[in-house]
Amino acid sequence: FTCILMGVINEDKQQTDVGWVTSLVTRAHAEGLSSIEFGAVLKKRIITSGCNEQQCRAIASMLLRFATASVTPDQRMLSCLEALVKAEVLRWAVFIEVIAEFRQFSREYCIEALATILRNSVPLLKCNYTSEKECLELSGSLMTVLNWCLLALEYSLKNENKRSTQALIHCACAYANSKFVRALLYIHEHIGAESVNYVVEAAVSFAQSYPDCEELKTMIEALQQFGASPAERIEDNLGGLVKQNDEESRSNGGFFFELAEILEFPFPKMFEDMIRASLLIMLDAKESLGEELVASQAFYYVKLPQIVKHLLLLGAPLDDLITALDTICDNKTLLNQVDMKTKTNTFQHLLEQMAAAGVIDENVLKNLLEKRYLK
């Protein structure tokens, strides 16, 4: 009986929650509230009763429905929708995904307005780099937006809707030309999720039916950037033991650099995390699987110095690397455990590799080794 009663109470509560959302958006529409006035009303509600993520998304979805209820979009309601994300009531991942819920592709002016909003959002897109969940959520939403763009574009081209066609092409190009977007979609694919390549292939496929559309050709060229690493390649002219023709390490180094720049990730922390993670992988490698331990050591001694070198060549500060090495040096327990397992002086060998490659000089090497073996 208690379970049934609680179920009824929860159901009534959910209906009430939906009720206030409906009332709020309906009032904004009926009274002609500006985005500022709408924000003030919503803020009062949040202060007095709170507003969870599900309710915020419901507000966004309802604002979108009101804004696109007719052939011509309601710009005021769209402004209220944009205000949610600009005031950080709504996350960017949710915002762009809500817009991609619109499927009335025949409403050319609505499609044009939404594509313009999505395009203008590109420079503002962000996620908390310390939250893996938030970054992956945004990368998934970006895939949703690209799919939406292509679906809407295919409809617009077939029906010769020039305004929406142009807006959608410009929108797709804006996403394809964004380093931030390319970096997130690179991560999205490399964690085993869907590949952005099939979006590119779909665009190439239907573009063949419109050989005279020059803007479409430009869009395809932009989308094909998704097929490469988000980092520019560099010429490495420094000598040392690190191989100069290691394209994989160069690409990985460039990728880490772009990611640190885009997500504003501190370089000292990035260097520290890379080295610490490599040590932990060696420590966790199963001794019964010799190949696993050898592979982890090969990465630590060979690949890691190469990646670090390319990061420095791209502009990562040497002082930040030294700071990271100094911090790792303080973690004597981890270093001692790895040394015991591998029966080698792991940190010393890494430093020697870096010194031989010209990454650090002899003074830095000497100071770090003295600190490492200081009793």
N, C-alpha and C positions, 0 to 999 in steps of 0.2 A: 504493500500500500504506500509506504514511504517513497519507494522508487517511482511509482506512478505519479504521486503528488509532486515530487521534485521535477519530473518530466514535464508536467503541466505548467508548473511555475516557470521553468526554463523556457518553454515554448512561448508563454505569455510575455516573458522578458524580451525574447528575441523579436517578437512582433512589435513590442513597445519600442525597442531599439530602432527597428526599421521605420516605425511610425514617426519618430522625431526627425529622422533623416529626410523622409518624404516631406514632412511639414516644413523643414528648413529650406529645402530646394524649391518647393512650391511657393513659399513666401518670397524667396529671392526673385523668382520669375514674375510673380503676380505684382509685387510692389516695385519692381524695377530697381532692385538693389544694385549698387555698383560693387565692384570687386572689393573695395575698401570696406563698404558697409556690410557686405556679406562676411568678410573676414572678421569684423568686429562682433557680429552675431555669433559666428562659429567659435570665436575665442571665448566669449562669455559662456557658451555651452561647455566647452572643454574645461574651463576653470571650475564651473559648478558641478558638472556631472561626469567629466571625462569623455574620451572618445577613443576607442581602440582602433587597431589597424583595419579590421574588417569593416567597421563603420565608416572610416575615412575612405576606403575604397568604394563603399556603397554611395557615399556622397559624390565622389568623382564620376562614377558610372551614371548616376542620375543627372548630374549636371550636363554630361555629354548627351544624354537622351533628350533633355530639354533643349539644348543648344542646336541639335540637329533634327528637331521634330518636323521641320518644314524644308522646302527646297532650298531656301536661303538660310544660312546659319545665323544663330543669335550670337553676335560677337560679345555682347555683355556677359552672357552665360559662359562663353568660352573663356573670357577674362577671369571669371570666378574660378573656373577649373584650373587655369594656369596659376592663379594665386595660391592654390593649395600646395603645389610643389615648390613654388618660390618662397613660401613661408615655412617650408620644410615640415608641413603637416603630413604631406604625402612624399614617399620616396620616388626618385626618378624612375626606378624599375616599374613601379606600379602605375605611375602617370602615363608613360608611353605605352604600356600594355593596355591600359583602359582605352586610350585613343584607338588602338588597333582592334578594339572590339566592334567598332563601327563597320557595318557590312553593306550599307545602302549605297553601293558604288554608283548607282544611277543619279544620285544627287551630286552633280558636278561641283557646285559651289561649296558644298559641305566638305567634299573630298579635298578641294583646293585649300580650304581653310585649315583642315586638320594636317595636311601634308606640310603646310607652311609652319604650323606650330611645331611639328616634329623636327623640321629642318632648323628652325630657330633655337630648338632645345639642345642641339648638338654641342655647342660650346659650353653649355651649362651642366651637361651630364656629369655625374660624379657618384662615387660610392666610397665607403669607408675601407681603406686598404687593409686595415687590421681585421676586418670581418670577411672571412672567406665566403660565408653564406650570402652576404650582401653583394659581393662582386659577382658571384656565380648567378645570383638572381638577376642582376642587371644584364649580364651577358646573355641569359636566356630571353630576357625581354627584347634585347636588340635583335635577336633572331626572329622573334615574333613580328617586330616592326618591319624588318626587311621583307619577310614573307607577305605582310600586309601591303607594303608598297608595290610589290610585284603583282599581286592579285588585283589590286585596284588599277594598276597601270595597264595590265592586260585588258581589263574591261574598258578603260578609257580609250585605249588605242582602237579597239574593235568598234567602239561607238563614236569615234572621232570627236571625243570631248577634249578639245585643245587646251582649255584652261587647267583642268585637272591633270592632263598628261604632262604638261610642262611643270606643274608644281610637284608631281610625284617624281619626275626625273631629277629635278633639283634636290629633292629630299633624299633620294637614294644616293646621289653623288656626295651630298654633305656627310652622310654616314660613312661612305666608302673612303672619303678623303680625310677622315678624322683618325689620327694616330691612337687616340684613346679607345675609340670603337674597335679599331683593328687589333689592338692589344688585348682587349677583353674577349673578342671572338677567337683570337689565337689561343687564349687560355681555355675558352669554352670547348674548342675542338680537341685540345691536347689533354683534357681530363676525361676524354672518352665520350663526350656528348656529340650531338649532331654536328656535321661539318657544314660550314658556310659555303663550301664549294658547290653543293647541290643548288643553292640559291643562284649562284653565278651561272651555273649550267642552264637552269630554267630560264634565266633572263636572256642568255645567248640563244636559246632555242626559239622563244617566241619573237625575239628581235629580228630573226631571219625573215619573218613575214612582212617586215617594214624596212626594207633596204634603203629607202629614201629619207628616213628620219635621222638626221645628223645628230640631234641631241641624244637619241637612243644609243648611237655608237659611242658617244662621249660617256654615257652612263656605263656601258659595258666595260669600257677601258678603266673607269674608276672602280667598278666592282671587282675587276680582275686583280686589284691590289690585295684582296683578301687571300689570294693564293700564296703570298709570301710572308716571311717574318716581318713584324712591324718595325724592324730596325733597319737603318741604312747600313750598307757594308762600308768598311773602311780599309784604307791601305795601311798595312803594318810594316814599317821599315826598321823596327828595332831588332837588334840581334839577341842571341841567347839560346838556351836549350829548348825553349818553347817553339814548336814548329810554326812557321809563318803561313803555311798553306792549309792550316786546319780550319776549313770553312765551317764545320759544325760548331766549334768553340767560338769562332768569330760571330756566328749567327746568334748563339746562346748569350754571349757577352753583350751583343747589341740589344737583344731582347730584354735582358735584365736591366740594362741602362735605360731603355725607353720606358720600361715599366716603373722604375724608380722615379724618373722624371715626371711621368704622367700622373702617377698616384701620390707624388710627393713623399715617397718613402725615403727616410734618411739613409744615406750611403753607409755610414758606420754600422747601422743596424743591419743593412742588407748584407754587407761583407761578413759580419759576425754570424748571421743566421746561416749563410751558405757554408761557412767553415764548420760551425757547430753541427749542422745537419749532416755533413759528410762524416764527421767523427762519430755521430750517433748511429749512422748507417753501418759503419765498420763495427761498432760495438754490438749492434743487434744482429749482424750477419751470423748465420748458423755455421758453427765450425764443421758440422757434418757435411755441409755443402761447400766444398772448397772453392768452387767457381764463384759462388756468391761473395765470399770474402775477397777473392782476387779482384773481382769486378769493382767492388767498393774501394779497394786500395788503388786500383788503376785510375778511378775517377779522382780520388783525393790527391794523388801525386802527379797525375798528368793533366787531366781535363780541368781541374779546379784552378791551377796556376794559369792555364791558358785563358780561361774565362775572366779571371781577375785582371790579367794583362790587358785584354781587350776593353774591359770596363775603364781602366785607367786611360787608355788611348782615346776613348770616346769622351773623356772629360771628368770621370769620377776622381775626386781629390785623393792624392796619395796619403795625406794626413788622415783621411777617413779610414783608409785601409789599415794604417798603422794603429789607429785607435781601436779598430776591431781586433787586430792581432794581439794588442796589449790586453784587451778584455778577455780574449780566449785564453791567454797566458795565465790569467788569474784563476781560471777554472781547472785547477790542478787535479781535482778528483777525476773529472772526465778524462783528461789527458793521460793520467796514470792508468786508468782502467783500459783505455785503448792501447796504450803501450804494452801492458801486460798481455792483452789478448793477441796482439800482432807481433809481439816480441821485437818491436822496433821503437825508435825514438820518432814517433809520427810527426809531432809538431816541428822538431828540429829538421827533419827531412823536407817538410813542406817549405820552411823558411829558406833552406838551402836551394831548393828549386827556384823559388822566387828571386833569390839573390843572383843565381846563375843566369836567370832570364832578364836581369836588369830591372826587375819590378821594385825591389828594395835594395838599398846600398849596404855595404859591409858594416857601417856603424849601427844601422837599424837592426841588422842580423845579430850583431854582437850584443846589443842591449837587450833584445828579446830573449836570446839564449841565456844570458846571465839571469834574467828574471825567471825564466822557466826552471832553471836548476838551482835557484836560490833556496836555501834551506829555511 
